[in-house]
Amino acid sequence: MKINVVCDFLNLSQYREKFEIDDKAIYLSADPAGGNISLDSGLLGQDLGTTLDPISLDLCEIATYVYLADKGIRRGEFDRWARQLTFLIPVREPAKWNSAKTHLVNTIVTLTGDGVRFYFTKKKEGKSAGKRSADQRRVSDGGWQSDCVSLFSGGLDSFAGAVFLLQQKRRPLFISHYVNALLKNVQSNLIETVQTSLGQQVEHLQYRVTSKKAKDPRFGFKAKESSHRSRSFLFLAFAAVAAAARGLEDVYICENGVLALNVPLSEARKGSRSTRHAHPLYLRYFNRLVTSLYGRTFSILNPFLFWTKGQEAELLRDSGFRSAIKDTVSCWGYPNQTIHYKNCNHCGYCIPCIVRRVSVKASGMAAFDDRYFYDVFTRAPQGAKAHRRNVDDLILFCRSVVSLSTSDLVYRYPEFFMIEAHADSSPADKLSAIVKVYKEFAKEVLASIKPSSQ
């Protein structure tokens, strides 16, 4: 198969002698001088107080290439949704990556739904940019010694996760990816809220991965795809690198059970059309990947897998953080889409917005929630028909969840069986536990939203 993602165009002439490259290939490079990607993973090492090992540097770059290739190659319609992506990537440890290739492929295929292949070649080392980025910071004053790593997006789940972990006497190193200054400030302000309320400093690292203008105009990057299914791989990769650098085992990704398992609401949403960013099978494959690469044990954990988002909101309410709920951001379109909305950060009609609004309302915290630009909970003119599809699909799904027995439910939606991929400490009967989560959520939905037929 021809290479259609070339991840080092500065040595393109050499690659053309050894590989067949597609005429429509996209070209990526993290070279600090001539590349089209803004990434210096060595800076992450500086913020962690260490020099990153070759595997960690490779993992940062591979995750970045996968993320930007995902953005740079458009998906098709209907049965052409999945793409065939063949990567050529220079790495420092090609033997190690070839031995872990099966784990890498399983991870990416499960997450994105694409067909993927990887070809690795030996990387020729260049010079690092060398200075710490002003966009990243290390917070370790006051003797804080992190004992785990936790992803912190600025969403309600990750914020509740931060509160939960600190209440459990864990000492997380929070790690965030942001796309612009708006999200960076959301994350920083929420961490500051936690520190102020709990009276203790925490460690929080923020980083940004994005495209930049290439010196050679032939290799300009243009984003063409907005589904961004691979973002979770980028987030977890940097978290795993941080854990490896600190000698830590536990890496937390906090996501409620409904959106973690994310059983498709309809036939049109099967496969990767429903995001798998915290899916148990994806997390298991990622765990195997990093364990294989580093030769030691990692635990990729989701403490909220058997929670509803409403329970997370209740945790924030009972812990004195209800006023901070409005400052968290759950919208899939934030910030590129919501920047056009006045005085709100939520579109109101994407699935994450709907799940959030239902859950916050169910916890009695609606008065402390953000405003939603489109009101799909009613049939008011603002809740336009074009924005009702998600909520109408959700209502039909929830009616089935409420009315069907567990056996009939898993017969209709066999994706429920994927909960068995969750390998960590959990209820003995994981299937019954996750069905209970879905049934509770379904009741909340049907109590909150008026069907369009009314």
C-alpha positions in Angstrom: 0.0 0.0 0.0 1.3 3.5 -0.8 2.4 5.8 1.9 -0.2 8.6 2.3 1.2 10.3 5.5 4.9 11.2 5.3 6.2 12.4 8.6 9.5 13.9 7.6 9.4 15.8 4.3 12.9 17.2 4.8 14.3 13.8 3.7 11.7 13.1 1.1 14.1 12.3 -1.7 15.6 9.5 0.3 12.2 8.1 1.2 11.1 8.1 -2.5 14.0 5.7 -3.2 12.7 3.1 -0.7 8.9 3.7 -0.5 6.0 4.2 -2.8 4.4 7.5 -1.9 0.8 8.4 -2.8 0.4 11.3 -5.1 -2.2 12.8 -2.7 0.0 12.1 0.4 0.1 14.7 3.2 3.4 15.8 4.6 4.2 16.5 8.2 7.3 17.4 10.1 8.1 18.4 13.6 11.5 19.8 12.7 11.9 23.0 14.6 13.5 24.8 11.7 11.7 23.7 8.6 8.7 21.7 9.7 5.0 22.5 9.7 4.2 21.3 13.2 4.7 23.2 16.4 6.1 20.6 18.8 9.2 20.4 20.9 8.7 17.4 23.2 12.0 18.2 24.9 10.3 21.1 26.5 7.9 18.7 28.2 10.9 17.1 29.7 12.2 20.4 31.0 8.8 21.1 32.7 9.0 17.6 34.2 12.5 18.3 35.4 14.2 15.7 33.3 15.5 14.7 29.9 13.0 12.6 28.0 14.2 9.2 26.9 14.1 8.2 23.2 10.9 6.2 23.5 9.1 9.1 25.1 10.3 11.6 22.4 9.1 9.1 19.8 5.7 8.6 21.4 5.1 12.4 21.6 5.9 12.7 17.9 3.9 9.7 16.7 0.9 10.9 18.7 1.2 14.3 17.1 1.5 12.9 13.6 -1.5 10.7 14.1 -3.5 13.6 15.5 -2.6 16.0 12.6 -3.1 13.3 9.9 -6.6 12.8 11.4 -7.2 16.5 10.9 -5.6 16.7 7.5 -7.4 13.8 5.7 -11.1 14.2 5.2 -13.5 11.3 6.0 -16.1 10.2 3.4 -19.8 9.8 3.7 -21.8 6.8 4.9 -19.8 3.6 4.3 -16.8 5.6 3.3 -16.4 7.1 6.7 -13.3 5.0 7.5 -10.0 6.0 5.9 -6.9 4.0 5.0 -3.9 5.8 6.6 -0.4 4.5 5.9 2.3 6.3 7.9 6.0 6.7 7.3 7.6 7.9 10.5 11.2 8.3 11.5 11.9 7.2 15.1 14.8 6.9 17.4 14.1 3.3 18.4 12.7 1.6 15.2 13.2 -2.0 16.6 11.2 -1.1 19.7 8.4 0.4 17.7 8.3 -2.5 15.2 7.9 -4.9 18.1 5.1 -2.8 19.6 3.4 -2.2 16.2 0.5 -4.5 16.8 -0.4 -2.7 20.0 -0.1 0.7 18.3 -2.4 -0.4 15.4 -5.0 -1.9 17.7 -5.0 1.3 19.7 -5.5 3.6 16.8 -8.0 1.4 14.9 -10.2 1.0 18.0 -10.1 4.8 18.6 -10.6 6.1 15.1 -12.2 3.3 13.1 -9.6 3.8 10.3 -7.4 1.2 8.7 -3.8 2.1 9.6 -0.3 0.9 8.8 3.0 2.1 10.2 6.4 2.0 8.6 9.3 3.1 10.8 12.7 4.3 9.7 15.7 5.5 11.7 15.4 9.1 12.7 18.3 11.5 12.1 18.5 13.7 15.2 18.4 17.5 14.8 18.7 20.3 17.3 16.0 21.1 19.8 14.6 24.6 20.2 16.2 24.5 23.6 14.2 27.0 25.7 11.2 26.4 27.9 7.9 27.5 26.4 6.1 30.3 28.1 2.9 28.3 27.4 4.0 25.5 29.8 4.7 25.7 33.5 5.9 23.6 36.3 4.2 23.9 39.6 6.1 22.1 42.3 6.6 24.7 45.1 5.6 23.7 48.6 7.0 20.2 48.4 4.2 18.7 46.2 5.2 15.2 45.1 2.9 13.8 42.5 1.9 10.1 42.8 -0.1 9.8 39.6 -1.0 11.6 36.4 -4.5 12.8 35.5 -5.7 14.3 32.2 -7.3 17.7 32.7 -9.3 19.0 29.8 -11.3 21.7 31.6 -14.5 19.7 31.2 -16.9 18.8 33.9 -15.7 15.2 34.1 -12.0 16.1 34.4 -12.8 18.8 37.0 -14.9 16.4 39.1 -12.1 13.9 38.6 -9.6 16.4 40.1 -11.8 17.0 43.1 -12.4 13.2 43.5 -8.7 12.2 43.3 -7.6 14.9 45.8 -10.4 13.8 48.2 -9.0 10.3 47.8 -5.6 11.7 49.1 -4.0 11.2 45.7 -1.5 13.8 44.5 -2.1 14.1 40.7 0.2 15.7 38.2 -2.5 17.3 36.0 -1.7 17.5 32.3 -3.6 19.5 29.8 -3.7 20.0 26.0 -5.1 23.3 24.7 -5.8 24.6 21.2 -5.8 28.3 22.0 -5.6 30.8 24.8 -9.3 30.6 25.6 -9.1 26.9 26.6 -5.7 27.4 28.3 -7.3 30.0 30.6 -10.3 27.8 31.3 -8.0 25.0 32.5 -5.7 27.3 34.5 -8.6 29.1 36.2 -10.2 25.7 37.2 -7.0 24.5 38.7 -6.6 27.7 40.6 -10.2 27.2 41.9 -9.2 23.8 43.2 -6.0 25.1 44.8 -7.8 28.0 46.5 -10.7 25.9 47.8 -8.6 23.0 49.1 -5.8 25.2 50.3 -3.0 23.2 48.5 -0.9 23.7 45.4 -1.0 21.1 42.7 1.2 20.4 39.7 -0.3 21.3 36.4 1.4 21.1 33.0 -0.1 22.6 29.8 1.0 22.0 26.3 -0.1 22.9 22.8 0.3 20.9 19.6 -0.7 22.6 16.4 0.3 23.1 12.8 2.5 26.1 11.7 3.5 27.7 8.5 6.2 25.7 6.7 9.2 27.4 5.1 8.5 25.5 1.9 4.9 26.4 0.7 4.6 22.9 -1.0 4.2 21.5 2.5 1.6 23.7 3.9 -0.9 22.0 6.2 -4.6 22.5 5.9 -7.2 21.0 8.4 -10.0 19.2 6.4 -11.6 17.0 9.0 -13.4 18.0 12.2 -14.2 14.7 13.8 -10.9 14.6 15.6 -11.3 11.0 16.8 -7.6 10.7 17.6 -7.3 13.5 20.1 -7.5 11.1 23.0 -4.4 9.3 21.8 -2.5 12.6 21.8 -3.7 13.4 25.4 -3.0 10.0 26.8 0.4 9.8 25.1 1.7 12.9 26.8 0.2 11.7 30.1 2.1 8.4 29.7 5.3 10.3 28.9 4.8 12.3 32.1 4.2 9.2 34.1 7.3 7.5 32.7 9.4 10.5 33.4 8.3 10.6 37.0 8.3 6.8 37.5 4.6 6.8 38.2 2.2 3.9 37.4 -1.4 5.3 37.5 -2.7 7.5 34.7 -6.3 8.7 35.1 -8.8 9.7 32.4 -12.0 10.7 34.1 -15.2 10.2 32.0 -18.7 9.2 33.0 -19.9 5.7 32.0 -22.4 6.8 29.4 -19.8 8.7 27.3 -17.0 6.3 28.1 -18.7 3.2 26.7 -20.8 5.4 24.4 -23.2 2.8 23.0 -24.3 4.0 19.6 -27.7 5.8 19.7 -28.7 4.6 16.2 -27.4 2.5 13.3 -25.9 5.6 11.7 -23.7 6.2 14.8 -22.1 2.8 14.9 -18.3 2.3 15.0 -16.1 5.4 15.4 -19.0 7.7 14.4 -19.5 7.6 18.2 -16.4 8.7 19.9 -14.3 6.1 21.8 -12.0 8.6 23.6 -12.4 6.7 26.9 -13.7 3.4 25.7 -12.6 0.4 27.9 -11.2 -1.5 24.9 -9.2 1.5 23.6 -7.8 2.1 27.1 -6.8 -1.6 27.4 -5.0 -1.4 24.1 -3.2 1.8 25.0 -2.2 0.2 28.3 -0.7 -2.7 26.5 1.1 -0.3 24.1 2.9 1.8 26.8 3.6 -1.3 28.9 5.3 -2.9 25.9 7.3 0.3 25.0 8.6 1.0 28.5 8.9 -2.5 29.8 7.1 -1.7 33.0 3.6 -1.6 34.4 1.2 1.2 33.7 -2.5 1.4 34.9 -4.8 3.5 32.7 -7.7 4.1 35.0 -11.2 5.7 34.7 -12.7 6.1 38.2 -16.0 7.3 36.8 -16.7 4.3 34.4 -19.7 3.2 36.6 -20.9 6.8 37.4 -23.4 9.0 35.6 -22.4 12.6 34.9 -25.2 13.5 37.3 -23.3 11.8 40.1 -20.2 13.8 39.1 -22.2 17.0 39.4 -23.5 15.9 42.8 -19.9 15.3 43.9 -19.1 18.9 42.9 -22.2 20.2 44.7 -21.5 18.3 47.9 -17.8 19.3 47.8 -18.5 23.0 47.6 -17.7 23.5 43.9 -21.2 24.1 42.5 -20.4 27.7 41.5 -17.5 26.4 39.4 -19.8 24.1 37.2 -20.5 27.0 34.9 -16.8 27.5 34.3 -16.2 24.0 33.0 -16.6 23.3 29.2 -18.1 20.2 27.7 -19.1 21.3 24.2 -17.6 19.4 21.3 -17.4 22.6 19.3 -15.4 24.6 21.9 -13.8 27.0 21.2 -13.8 27.2 17.4 -17.5 27.1 17.1 -18.7 28.6 20.3 -16.5 31.6 20.0 -19.3 33.0 17.8 -21.8 32.6 20.6 -22.3 35.5 23.0 -21.9 34.9 26.7 -21.9 31.1 26.5 -19.4 28.2 25.8 -21.9 25.5 24.8 -23.8 25.0 21.6 -26.5 23.0 23.3 -27.1 20.4 20.6 -24.0 18.2 20.4 -24.2 15.0 22.5 -21.7 16.2 25.1 -23.8 19.3 25.7 -27.1 17.4 25.9 -25.6 14.8 28.4 -24.1 17.6 30.5 -27.3 19.7 30.6 -29.5 16.6 31.5 -27.0 15.6 34.2 -26.5 18.9 35.8 -30.3 19.4 35.9 -30.8 16.0 37.5 -28.4 16.9 40.2 -30.4 20.1 41.0 -27.6 22.3 39.8 -29.2 23.8 36.7 -29.0 27.3 38.2 -25.2 27.0 38.4 -24.8 25.7 34.8 -23.6 27.6 31.8 -26.0 29.0 29.2 -26.7 26.9 26.1 -26.9 28.7 22.8 -29.6 26.4 21.3 -32.4 25.1 23.5 -33.2 21.6 22.3 -35.0 20.7 25.5 -38.1 22.5 24.2 -39.8 23.1 20.9 -39.1 26.8 21.1 -38.0 28.5 17.8 -34.5 28.6 19.1 -34.4 24.8 19.2 -34.4 24.6 15.4 -35.3 21.3 13.7 -31.8 21.0 12.3 -30.4 20.9 15.9 -33.0 18.4 17.2 -31.6 15.3 15.5 -29.2 14.4 18.4 -31.8 14.9 21.1 -34.5 13.0 19.1 -32.1 10.0 18.6 -31.2 10.2 22.3 -34.9 10.1 23.4 -35.6 7.0 21.2 -32.5 5.3 22.6 -33.4 6.1 26.2 -37.0 4.8 25.7 -35.4 1.4 24.7 -33.0 1.5 27.7 -35.8 2.2 30.2 -38.3 -0.4 28.8 -36.0 -3.3 27.9 -34.6 -5.9 30.3 -30.9 -6.3 30.5 -30.9 -9.4 28.3 -33.1 -7.7 25.7 -31.1 -4.5 25.9 -27.7 -6.2 25.2 -29.4 -8.2 22.4 -30.4 -5.0 20.7 -27.2 -3.1 21.6 -24.4 -5.7 21.7 -21.9 -2.9 22.3 -22.8 -3.2 26.0 -20.7 -6.3 26.1 -17.6 -4.2 25.4 -17.7 -3.2 29.1 -16.0 -6.6 29.7 -12.8 -5.1 28.2 -12.5 -3.1 31.4 -9.9 -5.1 33.3 -9.4 -3.0 36.5 -11.0 -3.4 39.9 -14.7 -3.1 39.2 -18.1 -4.6 40.1 -18.2 -8.4 39.8 -21.0 -8.1 37.2 -19.7 -5.3 35.0 -22.5 -5.7 32.5 -25.3 -5.2 35.1 -23.4 -2.3 36.6 -23.0 -0.4 33.3 -26.6 -1.1 32.3 -27.7 0.4 35.7 -25.7 3.5 34.8 -27.5 3.8 31.4 -30.9 3.2 32.9 -30.5 5.9 35.5 -29.2 8.3 32.8 -32.1 7.4 30.5 -34.7 8.2 33.2 -33.0 11.6 33.6 -33.2 12.3 29.9 -36.9 11.4 29.6 -37.7 13.5 32.6 -35.8 16.5 31.2 -36.5 16.8 27.5 -39.8 17.2 25.6 -40.0 14.9 22.5 -40.4 16.8 19.2 -43.7 14.9 18.6 -45.3 16.7 21.6 
